[in-house]
Amino acid sequence: MFKIILQAPRRIPPFNEPARELRIQNMPLWLWQRNLLAPYVTREQEIPSNARLPQIREPMLVYRDNLFFDRFFIEEFLDLAQQRGRPVRAAFSIDDPAFREHALPLSVSYTPAGNLYLADLWYYPKGPEVDVDPLVINMQSSEVGYYHVPSYMAGTHGDLVYQVPRRAMMAIDCWTHVFIADSVFGLFARALRFETRLNHDLAFKLNILASAIYEGRQLLECSKLVRIGKGCTIDPTAVIHGPTTIGDRVTINAGAVIENCIIGDDVNISQGCQLMLSVVGNGTFLPFRAALFMTTIMDNSMVAQNTCLQMCVVGRNTFIGAGSTFTDYNLIPAPIRALDGHDELRVTNRPVLGGAVGHNCRIGAGMIVYPARTIESDVVLAASRERRVIDRDIKYEDSDHHKMKNASAHKQVYPRRGGEKDLEAW
């Protein structure tokens, strides 16, 4: 099958980088897409979003490069598309809870069509054609709660739950979609599929149980659920519950607790750290008592001691100082707003949500960041009497390093300029 990749050149704030370059499930999105589609594809071509499709008469898969999808979604889409034998475009019903609650808010990539929303994913059995039928894919979602909270925190949204899909796809149009793709459509979905199989597949359940008994471990700690790479050093007092994937040359020190996470290569997790439902990129350093909950950290970043991140996204090569807190709940029950795909503030449809920090940032110790606030790439923030609480989005022009003597020592690596026009001109 011939694969056509449509470029989505818009840079995603606060990272100032196209979605295809952002890391999802601890790998660049373009690589995630390529790996999943490799069994179906014989050759590929990448073209600008407004370019004409190659006029060839052979099976063709076309998609935009800002799409996140998992193996289960692609298998279902291609199976149904090939059975129909007609050109189709992936579509979602507004009644699909996972799509309505998590993929649609803040997005600008879907095309409304009555009760359906069309995604930028097509299948042509005999090359491009004008008439394309919508192919509705059921995400098979289940309502999953993630922790018990007092009723006053639920507000008008009801209980604090997620609609977790067993088949996942969504467009990455803003930073909150990275959070959803990693935690809800990634880690939560992986755990839900495991739990479903455990409840319905007796042979699978017995296999897991036998491994746990043989290894002398609790069920969630056995090697079937906790996969550890080569050259790792793990203190025996660390608690690691699966499903968890740990890369190569990882160090996990005494008292660390890890539950349902993806840990990259060359990661150092110090004493007493707490990680749950989080994705930790290659080369990350977490000093003692750092805490991550439903948080994504990309490559070569550091979250210093006693810092707590909940439902946040942190870019590459970024430092967050000790004792900093990213809050995730408005004390007065006002809707939380965040930047959407058009860089405008809109309601997130989330009662709790952390913040986002771009690439190559330096955040001083003791900072407090309000819910859904963003700190743009290349920003330096130093705690002072004037600035310790971040209650608005911080742009590169607001960076404290502009006022420092050695400002030139901090290079701007991810400029905001460019946008769609400059990138398309390349």
N, C-alpha and C positions, 0 to 999 in steps of 0.2 A: 504494500500500500504506500502511496505517495503522501507525504506529510507536508502541509503548508503552514508556516508559522507567521501570523500577522503581528507586526511590531506594535507595541503600545508604549510609545516613547515618553509619555508624561512622567515627570519625576514626582515621587510620592513624598509629601512632607511628613515628618521633619527630616527625613533621610536625604532628600534631594537626589534620589536615585530611582531609575525605573523599577517597576515591580519585579521584573524578571531577574534582577540582580539581588533582591532581598532574599534572605535565607528563611526558608520554610521547612520545618522538620529537620533543621540543621544542615541544609544544603541549598545552594542557589535555586530559585524557582525554576529557571530554565533547565537545570540539571535534573531536578525532580520530575519535570514533565518528560524529558528525554528518556530517563530510566524507565518510567512507567509505560511509555509507548514503544519502547524498543522491540518487544516481541511482535508488534503488528506492522512495523514500518521497514521498508526496504531502502528508501531514500527520502530526503527532505530538502526543503527550500525555505528561506526566510525572506519575506518581502515587506515593504511598507504597508501600513494599514489601508491606504487608499489605492493601492496598486491593483491591477487586474489580475485575476487568478490565471495561472497557466492553462491554456486550452488543450488539454490532453484527455484522451478517452481511457481512463483507468481509474480504479478505486482511489479516492482521495479523502484524507482527513484534514480539515482546516480548523485552526483555533487561534485565538489571540493569546499572546505570551504573558498576559497578566492573570491567567486562570490557574487556580489551584484545584486539583482533583485527585482522588485516590484511585487505587487499583480496582476497587469494587464498583465505582461509578463508571469508569471507562469500560470495564467488562460488560456491564449492563447496557450501556449506550451502544457499543459496537454490536453486541448480540442482537438487540432489537432493531438497530438500523439495517443490518445485513438481512434480517428476516423480512423486513419490509421491501427491500430491493428498490427503494426510491430515495431521492435526496431528502435528508432530514436535518433539522437544526434542534439542538438540545433546548428543552423548555422546562419551566417549573410552574406549578400551579400556586396561586396565591394562598391556597388552602394547605400547602405543605408547611408544617410548623417550622422546620429547620430553616427553610428558605426565607419564610416571612419574618421570623424573629431575628435571624443572624446574618444571612447573606444579603438580603435586600436593603436593610437600613444603611444609609451613608453611601450607597453604591450608585454609580452612573453608567454601568456597563450593560444593563439589561434593557431590552426593547419591549415595552408593553404591547400586548396583543390580546385585548379582552381580559379574560380571567387568567391569562398566562403571561409569563415573562420569558423572553427568548434570550438565550446565552450565546456568546460568540464561539460556538463549537458546531461544526457542520460535518456531515458525511455525504459524499457523492459517490455512488457506486460506479458511475460511468463518466466521471469528469464533471466540471461545473455546469449547473443548469439554473434557470431562472426560478422555476417553481420548486419551492422547498416546503416540506410539511414539518410542523412542529412535532417533536418527539418528547413527550412528557416523561421525565424520570422521577420516580418516587424515591426520595432520600431514605425512606424507612426510619424515621426518627422516633426516638423515645424521650420522654421527659425525665431528666435526671437532675436531682438536687446535689449541690456541692458542699454545703455545710448548713447546720441548723443555726438560724439567727432569730433574734426577737422579732415579733410580728410587726413592730413599728418600722423596721427596715424594709419590709416588703412594699409598703406604700400602696399605690394604685396598681402596681404591676402584679400583685399577688405574691406567691412564694418565689424565693430566689432560686430559680431553676434554669437549666439549659435544655434546649431541644437538640439532642445529640443524634446525628445521622449515622446510619450504617453504610450509606453510600454518600460521599461528600464531594461537592464542587461549589466553588464560589470565585468571583472576580476579586482581585486584590486592588482596590481603588484608594484605600487610605490605610493609615497605620492600624486602626482598630480591626481591620480585616486580617492583618498578620496575627493579631492576638486570637481571633476566632479560628483561623486556619490551624494554628499550632495547638491551642489548648482544647477547643471545643470540637472542631472537625478532625483534629489529629489525635491527641492523647486521650481525651474523653471517648472518642469513637473507638479507638483501639481497645480500651478497657471494656466498652459496652459489647463489642464483638466477642471479646474473650469470655465475658460473663454469659452471653447468650449461648455460645458454643459449650461452655461448661455445663449449662443447665439442660442442654438437649443432646449432647454427644457423650454417651456413657464411656466409650473407649477412650476418648480424649480426657475425660475426668479421671479415669483409672490411671492413665499414663502420667498425668500431673501428680496424682497422689502417690504413685509408686516412686517417682523421682524424689518427692519430698521425703518419703520414708527412708529411701536408700541413702540420701544425703544427710539425714538427720536434721532437716530444716523445717520451718513452717511452710505451709503451702505457697504463700506469696513470695517466699524467699528462695525457692528452689531454682535450679538452673534453667528449667523450662520457661520461667517467667522473668528471670533476671539474667540477661545476656551480657557477659563481660568480655571486653576485648583483650588484646595481648599486652603483656608488660605492665599490668595494673598493680597498684599497691593499695589494699583496702584494709583498714584497721578492723579487727574482729568485733569491736564494740559498735561499729557502724550498723545501722538498720536500713536495709534496702528492700523495698517491696515492689513487686512487679505488677503489671508489665513495665519493665524498665530496660533500656538499652544503654550500655556504657561502652565508650570507645576505647581506643588503645592508649596506653601509657597514662592512665588516669590515676590520681592519688586522692583517696578519700580517707580522712583522718577520724580520730576517735569521736564518738558521740554524734556523728552526722546522721541525719534521717532523710532518706530519699524515697519518694513514693510516686510511681507512674511518671517517670521522666525520661527524656532523651539527653544523655550526656555525651558531648563530643570527645575528640581526641585531645590529649595533653591538657586536660582540665585538672585543676588543683582545688579540692574542696576541703577546707580546714575544719578544725574542731567545732562541734556543736552547730554546724550549719543545718538549716531546715529547707528542703526542696520538695515541692509537691506540684504535680501537673505542670512541669516547666521544661523548657528546651534550653539547654546550655551549650553555646557554641564552642568550637575548637579553641584551645588556648586560654580559656577563661580562668580567672583566679577569684575564688571566694574565700576571703579570710574568715576568721572565727566568728560564729554566730550570725553570719549573713543569712537572710531568709528570703526565699522566692516562693510565691504562690501563683500558679497560672501565669507565669512570666516567661518571656522570650529574651534571651541574651545572645547576641551574635558574637562573632569571632573576636578573640584577643581583648576582651573587656574585663573590667575588674569592678566588683561591688564590695566595698570595704566592710569592716566589722560592724555589727549591730545595725546594719541597714536593712530595711524591710521593703520589698517590692511586691505589690499585689496587682495582678492583671495588667502588667506593664510590658512594654517592648523597648529594648535597649539595643542600639546599633553596634557596629564594629568599633574596636579600638577606642573604647570609651571608659572613663573612670568615674565612678560615683563614690563620694567620700563617706567616711564613717558616720554612723548615727543619722543618716538621712532617711526620710520617710516619704513615700509616695502614697498619699491618701486615696481612697477609692470610693468614698461615700459622702454625699452632701449632707451636712448636719441638719440643714433646713431642707425638707424634701422637695427640692426643685429638680426638674429634669436635667440630667447630665448631657451636655452638648459637646461635640467634637467636630473636627474638620472632615468634610465629606470629600467625594471625588472631584468636586469643583472648588475645593479649598474654601468652602463656606461652612459656618457653624450650623449644625443641625442636631436635633435630638438623636441620641444614640440608641434608644430603646433598651438601655441597660441601666438598672438601678444602682449598680456599682461598677466602677471602671477606673483603672489606674491611669498612668500617664505614659508618654513616649519620649525617649531621648535619642537623638540622631547619632550619626557616626562621628568619631574623632572629637568627642566632647570631654570636658574636664569639669566635674561638678564637685564643689568643695564640701567639707563635712558639715553635718547638721542642717542640711536644707530640708524644707518641707514643701512638697509639691501638691497642689490641689488636684482633684480628679480631672482626668482627660486633658490636662495641660501638656503641651509639647515643648521640647527644647531642641532647636534646630541643630543640624550637624555643624561641627567646628566651633561650638559655643564654649566659652569658659565662664563659669559662675563661681565667684568667691563669696563666702558668707561674710556679711557685714551688718552693721546696724541698719543700713538702708535696705539691704536685700538678704533676707533669710527665708521668707515665705514667697513661693512662686505661685501667684494667683492669676497669671495670664500667660499666653503663649510667648515664648522667648525666641526672637529672631537673631540671626547672626549679627545684625547691627547693634543689638543690645548686649553683646558679649562683653564681659568685664576686661578681657585681655586688651581691648582697644585703649584702655586707660592705663595700662601697665608699661613700665619702662622697656621690657623685653618683648613687646608685642609681636615683633617679627619672628620670634622663636616658635610661635604657634601658627602653623601654616593652614590655610584654608584648602581643604582637599575636596569638599563636596559643595560647590557653589550652587546657589538657588537659581542663578541665571540659566538660560537655555530653554527650559520649558519645552513645549512641543515644537515650536517653530524652529528654534535653533537645532534641536536634535534631528528633526526631519531634514534640515538643510545639510546635515553631514552626509 
